[in-house]
Amino acid sequence: MAETEWGNQTVIFLLLGFGNVPELQILLFPLFLTTYIVTVSGNILIIVLVVGDHHLHNPMYFFLGNLSCLETCYTTNILPRMLASFLTGDRTISVRSCTTQFYFFGFLAATECCLLATMSYDRYVAICKPLHYASLMNNRLCIQLITASWMNGFLCISIVMCLMSQMQFCGPNDIDHFFCDFTPLIRLSCNETHLVEILAFLFSSILTLPSFLLILISYVCIIGTILRIPSTIGRQKAFSTCSSHLIVVTLFYGTLIAVYLLPKTTRLRALNKVFSIFYTVLTPMVNPLIYSLSNKEVHETLRKAAKKLNESFSTYFFPH
């Protein structure tokens, strides 16, 4: 068992995951493995298409490419470690590895909150102010919005981690979760954690509630504009896209708010692992399907890429 120093301590945590039921582990491993493969493949495909096709070099796909990059890192931070524990049965994790996992989880989750709000604003401008879209969503603003999203996530989690780095752990070291999250870590500390809990609650509120409110307002305006579309087919198509986006956003923000902002009742605490699956596993898989792979422009780019790939193979293996 490898041990790692944390300050002047040697600490090993035990991630309890989903319990000691072998039948459940056998069922969950292929499920999470498939989810991970689909998530990473879908998001990497979007990144490659956005970077490689000049037709997709516009603000919407610039934000989608960033979201796909974020989701790839996000799910890779959690699922491989969990899959390895299913295979080996080793659920121990050093305190440095645990806090590192939490750091990247917090950084990426906070960034995603800002990024989803930015994307909703982009769609609002595109649909509600189409004549001003090119001038409003220029390259400079897009870069500033993306930079602000990543920097907000980085600064918030860095401040929280500065306080958490002063914590000491004196047992028990069992973490009743499938990854190193804030609340399970705080419970194991021997120190006074009131300040870091208040700070984490404050940052969680600032990152989730205003972003979610901005998204809702954007979509209310978008739906109002859609209702004025004379074509029934056009309205149905737009509503289909908006409803898909809203479902994913509601799942992501709703479960985050339930875990980090609502009072820690016994019932909510018991459901934390279930809620966490939504924002750590489900939304990273669904986002590329909802936001990009159902888009006609992406379909056309995929078709062209497949055609070029087929021609390259034919030329290589069957030269004239």
Phi, psi and omega in degrees: 000118181284139179240147183232141180282136173231103190065238177254022183247156168245112189232135173235128177261158175239111177281112184287337176061233183253027175092188185252026180273108184301322181297323179291320180297319180297323180286319186286327184300305179296329180295310181288328177295314178298317179301315181296316180297315180296317181298308183294316180298314181296316182288321178294322178300317179296317179300315180297317181294316182295319180288322189273338184250119182293340177293338181261012179273072177219169186305317183302312183281337172297315177292320179296321177298318177295319178298319180294320176298315180297314182295324178298314178294320184299309183286329179290336179290336188244309191293316181303319179296320180291319179296321179297322179291328175297319184286314187268337185080359179272110183252012179280150178209134180291158183295326178293318178295322181293312180291329176294318177298317178296321181301310182290326175298311181297318179300311184287322179294318178295319179296321181295323177303312180292320184292320178296322177294319178298318180294324178293324177295320177300316180292324177299312180296317183297321186268319185270335180227058186299327182289336182257003187300312184298322182281324181286311183266063179278172184301319182298315180295318180301315179295320179296318180295317179294315180299317179297320180299310181293320182291322178300313178299316181296314183293316183298310183289329180294320179295316178298317182292329177300319178286321181293333181294344179272354184285151173238149183240129183231019175087158358292159187251020179277126177254111183278068181199170178262358171209171184278099181255170187297304186299313177300324178292316181299322182298334183273353184283143175273346184275171171287124187246011185301314183296314182292328177292318178297317181296316179296319177297318180298312180295320178299318179295315182296323185279327186265308188295309178298322179296314180296320178296318178298319179296315180297316179297318179301315183285331173298315178295320180297314181295322176300320177292320181297322181298338179271000177288126184291328183283128178295318180298318179298318179295316181298318180296314181295318179297321179299315179295313182297317181295322178297314179299315183295324179298313181295315181297318180295319177300314183295305183289321182299315180287325175299315180296320180297322183280320191254341186244330182284155178304142185278073176285165181299319181293315179295321179298322179292332182268359184304317181295321179294314178299320182297329179298325182297312185269348177258334186241311188287308184296323175298331178281321186281327184308310180295328179291317184286311189279330191232307190289348175267003184271138182296322179297321178292320176302316181294319178296319177297318180298316179295319180295319179294322178296315179296320179295319179296318178295322179295316178296318181297318180294322183286314185272334181231065181293148181285000000 
